[in-house]
Amino acid sequence: MFVLAQALSAAARGAPESFADLAQRISPAVVNITTTTTVAGRTGPRGVVPEGSPFEDFFREFQDRNGGDRPRRSSALGSGFVISEDGFVVTNNHVIEGADEILIEFFEGGELPATVIGTDPKTDIALLKVVADQPLPFVSFGDSDVARVGDWVMAMGNPLGQGFSVSAGIVSARNRALSGTYDDYIQTDAAINRGNSGGPLFNMDGQVIGVNTAILSPTGGSIGIGFSMASNVVTKVVDQLKEFGETRRGWLGVRIQDVTDDVAEAMGLATTAGALVTDVPEGPALDAGMKAGDVIVEFDGIKVADTRALVRQVGNTTVGKTVRVLVNREGKTQTLKVTLARRETAEGTAVPASQPMDEDAPSESLEADILGLTIAPMSDELREQLELPASAEGLVVTDVDEMTEAYEKGLRAGDVITEAGQQKVAAIADLETQIEAAQEAGRKSLLLLVRRAGDPRFVALGLDD
């Protein structure tokens, strides 16, 4: 037992006796950031007394004497770190957003004004530049992908405006998502507080593996749940900001959703891996022949786990690159060649809410109760009520039984069913035909493509035996 314990102890990397040597070596590259912003003054005593109050003139005079109507200066504090000897500094976008002036304070003394090279609100990263008389001490990025849960890390910054401070802890979790499309956060219990935003998270080699961005706390102070944007995300953003002053992410041009267990069963898929295409507006994917209902299982030679993984992979791919995309279409795999466009350019492009209406589609006027839904064929009256374009087609959900699976999965009156079993439906008979086909094929559920305010999603509803 003793020999085994010794072997295990030798294999594991123990806690360092002290972090002092590491802190001393890398501290000179960590900076405090002070921003100043002009805030407009009040135009009157509104919010203090009701308009027309007999005290209105009194409060207006009081505010005038105390500068209430004049613009005022507001300051904020954050952290950052130098990544090159010629003065490039990385911090959070929210630290410097809207600032009129940015001042960098160095660990070894001295201050320098900074200019903004570029920002990326999607990852909350900003790149600044200072001009110094001599080369500045700097730190390098490490590979965040090799960081393991349980590894020691050290956070540095300016918590609560108290000046340079060091805290240590471990990697608590990896690949955390908060609210952004490109989120890849390292969770740590190293103390991170307000003012630490934009500061570095170091590994024990003194490399930056994360940018401290957020905390989870009911009190506003550290409770041991902090989040740092992974360096492998940050480095790509920084490189683009340095070269272009902006980000240039790849854009595939599809709307997607995760493949759930019931959707996989309805489509006859063996696994839930991949990203299910719900809509293909004008863009690279449409030009390459991609269709709604395709499941993207591989992108540029890398298997797709889910929608989040695909979005990040596409975004990290060079604009203009032609990639191979493997899709599962109606049970068979097919390879498409897609030339990626730029996401930032495409984000302002309107996405069509629906496909053109089939002029030969039969018209109906009767409602039907199917799968817990009361549905009716599309009509000019329904298009007007739902504010849909004249081209909108499909079956309109007019009511949903609240005791059914359809209600549990979020279907509501006003939704439009445009496909069932990956086939277009324009009449109630079309839906009934797809239900019969699914039952004959031994399927336990039917896949519906549902649109709400133009936004599509797939929903699998169980079929009665």
C-alpha positions, 0 to 999 in steps of 0.5 A: 500500500505504501509503495502504491501511494508513493507511486501515485504521489509521484505521478500527480503534480503536487501543489507548488510550495509557493507561487511567489517566483511565478508571480514575480516573473509575470507581474510586470506584464499585467496592467490596471486599466482606468477608463473615463466616460462622459455621462450626459447630465439631467435635463430637469428634475424629472424622477425627483418630483412629478411634473407640474409639482409646486416643488419643481422650480425648487428642485430645478434650482437645486440641481442647477446649483450642483451641476445637475444639468451639466455632463459629468465624468464617470470612471471605471476600473479593469485589468489587462495584460501586455502581449508584445514588447511594442505595446499591444494590450488585451482586455475585456471589451466591456472594460473599455466600451464607450470610454473617451479616455483609457489609461494603462497603469503598469505594475512597476510604475508609470502610466500611458494612454491607450488607443483601441485597435479593435473590439469583439463584443461576441467574445468580449475581447478588446485589443489596445495599443500603447506607445512606450519609450522602451520595450515593455515586458510581456506574456505569451498565450498558452494552449488552453485545450491542454488545460485539465480540470484540477490543474493549478492556475493563477489570476492577476488583476485589479480587484475592486480597485485595490491595485495589483493582486494575485489569487490562485486556484484550480481549473474547476471545469472546461468548455463552459458556455454563458450566453455567447455564440463563441463561448468557451470559458474555463471555470476556476475557483481562483478568486476573481472579483469586479476589477479583475475583468480583462486580467490574465489567467496563468498556467504554472508555466506563466502562459496565459490560458484565459482572460478573466471575464465574469463571475457567478455570485449572488453577492457581487463578490467571489464565491469561487465560481469565475470564468475566463475566456479560453486562450485558444478563442482569444488568440484567434480574435486578437490576431484578426483585430491586430491585422484588420481592426475587426473580426472576420469569421467564416459564415456557412449560411444556415439555421441549425438546431441540435439533434435530440433523441426524439428528432433522431428517432423520427429521422431514423438516425443512429445517434444525436451527433451533428447539427440539424439544418432548419433553414437555408437562406441565400448564401454559401450553403444554398449555393452548394446545394444544402437543404433544410432537413440535412444533418451536418455530421462533418465539417472540413474533416472534423466530426460535428458534435452539436450546433455549438461546436459547428458554429465555433468551427465555422467561425474559426475557418478562414473567409473564402475557404472552400470546405467539404461538408458531410451531411446526412440526407434522408438516410444517406450521406452526401458531401457538399463543397461550400465556399465560406462567406464572412459572417459580419457582412452576412449578419445584416442580410435578410432571411426569407421567412418562408418558401414561395407558395405553390400556386397549384396547392389545393385549398381547404377550409376545414380545421382538423385535430391531429397530434394534439393540434388544431390545424387549418390550411393557410388562407389569405385571412390567416396570413393577414391575422398572423402578419405573414407574407403573401408567399407563406404556405403550410398548415396553421396551428389554431389551437393546442391541447395543453395536456399533450406532448405538442404543448409540452414541446412549445407549439402554440397557436399561430405556429405554421407547419411547413413540413412533415416527415421532411416533405412539404405540407400545404393541406391537411391530407398532406400531414395525414399522409406523412403520419401514415407513412411514418407509422408504416415505416415503424417510426414512433414519432413524426418530424415537423418543421415549424415556423414562428415569426419566420424562425424555423425549428424541427419538433418531433411529436410522438405517434399513437399506436 
